[in-house]
Amino acid sequence: MNKAKRITSWLGMLLMVVSLVFITRQLMTQELDFSMLTSLWRISGIGILVVVTALILLGAAINYRAWVHDVSGVESSLPLTLTVYLSSNLYKYIPGSVLYLLGRQRLAIENETLKHSQVALATLWEGIFAIVAAAVVALFCASGYITAAIDNLETPRMALITILLGGIVLLLLTAYLFRRHIARFFRKLTENKQTITITTFLKRMSFALGMVFLWGVVFLLIMLLLGHPSTPRFIFTIIGLYLFSWLAGFMIPGIPGGLGVREAALLFFMGGIADESILLPALIIHRLNIVLGDVLAYLIAVGYARYEKTNKNIAM
């Protein structure tokens, strides 16, 4: 098990390095202009997007609490769920991208009526719905533009093909190395399955669709804040291509927060559609926005938990 984890982690890190080298090369070929950030309204707009990102994450934490209830019938404490979910969300930046999954198990430790397998099942359903929702929205918004984006690409294709093939090989290798553990994991999950109604599934899918769409909107707004011209077709295309890139960074294991892979995929898909003089700064600002949004959401969760604890102590 430890050997398999090390192999997966090292391969993921290698793929991340290849992606970062590709991105660095692209940055070096461009004269990046951040002078547009001297505008107060643009800085304010980016700050607002950080807050929006944090609010989306808080909504995701509340939705995860609902998932836990759906699969277990247990009503988890809201302050605890927010704190655990958003603190473990920060663990995704640690190489290996596994600790954030393990971090959620604190819910089962803090709540004796919850089983670890039930927390894992809620995490599994949340991830599946996010992947399906991102694929649906991406295909709806940009399915007609993927071929055009590849044909118009003026960047070195060999590096991009290497990244994509490396990701596929890594996924297959991970599934093979962990085949026994995956089978054991699913057996445990089926022991704790709950009856979930169609209405519940529709609610969770509606949230997932809205959440991934907002992720795309946040990236789009960064592009527009930096001065990229837009048309209705461009707006939907960018949202769709962003979600294709998000899927690439989300689904490849062993990469901290999809770092490098998501940005490389964005360059791959948007290179022939978006103005690279704006796209490259947007990638940097967007990554910063994600990190700051993660931190802000966690701080809000901690503040809310302390506020609730203080009120409870006063009431007693």
Secondary structure, 3 states (H helix, E strand, C coil): CHHHHHHHHHHHHHHHHHHHHHHHHHHHCCCCCCHHHHCHHHHHHHHHHHHHHHHHHHHHHHHHHHHHHHHHCCCCCHHHHHHHHHHHHHHHHCCECCHHHHHCCHHHHHCCCCCHHHHHHHHHHHHHHHHHHHHHHHHHHHHHHHHHHHHCCCCCHHHHHHHHHHHHHHHHHHHHHCHHHHHHHHHHHHHCCCCCCHHHHHHHHHHHHHHHHHHHHHHHHHHHHCCCCCCHHHHHHHHHHHHHHHHHHHHCCECHHHCCHHHHHHHHHHCCCCCHHHHHHHHHHHHHHHHHHHHHHHHHHHHHHHHHHHHHHHHC
